[in-house]
Amino acid sequence: MEILPFYCPIPPAVHPRVREIDDAAVEWMLQQDLDTSLHQQERLIHCDFGGLTARTMPYGRTAPLTVVAKLHAVLFSLDDALCDESGATAHGLAHATSRITRVLEAPSPPWPDDAPHAAALRAIRLELADHATPSQLRHWTDAMRTYLSGLVWEAACRRDRALPSLNDYAAMWMRAIGMAPSTALMDIAGGYEVSDGDLDRPEVRALTEMTWTLVAWDNDFYSRNKEIQRAGDNLNLIDVLARERDCEPARAQEEAMAMRDRVMTLFLRLREQLWSQAGVELRCYLVALGQFIRGHLDWASSCARYADPYGTSATVQWWKPAPSDDSLAPLPVPSIAWWWDHLDTTYPRRSQRLNDRHHEPRRPGARPGGAGGMAGCSGRSG
C-alpha cells in the first residue's frame, strides 16, 4: 500500500551539527560489534541516526546529542537482532532484557559475559552520567525498564496465533517502540531539568504517552511494507485494526490514520491548554515533545531504511494541511481513553496557530535550569 500523508502542523528544525553527530554515532556503533552480518551493518550505517537525533532534538547540546544518537543506534540494532526479524520468544527476551536492566541499574563493574548490546548500553549509561543529574538518570533508567518490558510483551504477541486486540496493541506498542527512553533524554540534551512534580502531572503524562503513541503509529504507516517484505511481520496498527474490524487493509489504513489524526488533534489542544500553567522548564519539555513528533516524520520521509519497499519512483505525498478526523471525543480504546479526561472542552480554540520556537541559551546571569544551564526556552504552543 502507498503511504497516506501525515498531519503535523509543527515547524521542522534540524541541529546544525547533524553530520558530525551521525559520523560519531556510526563510528562508535561499528566499534561495539553489535552485528556480525556485514549486510546488517550496512543497513544500520544508512539509518541516519544523526539525522533522527538532530531533527527530534534540534535544540540540544552536541555532546549529549551524540549519546542520544548512540542510543538510537543500539536500539535499532537490538530491534532487528533480538525482536522483529529473529523469531524472538518472550522467554528469551525476558532473559536478555532482565540482564540489560540490571546493567543499567548498576553499570559498574562490567560483567565478564556481557552480550554486545548490554555492553553498549552500559557504556551509554556511564556516559550519560557526565551530562545528567541523578534524578534524570533515574528517569532514564526507569524509562528503559518500560521499554524493555514492552519488548517482552511484543515478543509474546508475535508468538501468538492471532493478532492482539486493538486495546492491547495500543498499550504494548507505545512501550515497545522505545520512545520512553528517548523522551527521558530530552531535558538532558537541552540542558534543563523537568521536576518530578511536573512530569507526574496527569496532563503531562498524557501528552508524553501521546508522543510515544504518535511516533509508534506513524512508524506503522511508513514501515509496514518493509516489515512484511523482510520478515513477514504484520504486527502493526493497520493489520491489527483490519482483523478487529474484519475489513481490507486499505480500509483499515484509512481508519487508522483517522485515529492517529484524532490523537494529534488532542495533543495540540491539550498542550495549548496546559501552556499558561507551565513554568519555563515544563514549556521547554512541551515544545520538545512536539518537535520529536515532527522530527521523527521528517527523518522517516527520507530514511533509506524505509524508502525501498514502496517499489515506486513516484514521490510520496508526505504531508497534508488538515486532519482527517479532528473530533475531540475519546477514541474507544480503554488503554488510552484516559487522555481525553484532562481536556477542557470549553477552552477556546485559537484562531491562529502560534509556531513552536526552540530552546535558546539563557542570558548571562539568568537562573540556570538543571544539568547544563541552557534551560531558556521561548517555545510557543503550536
Disulfide bonds with the S-S distance in Angstrom:
none
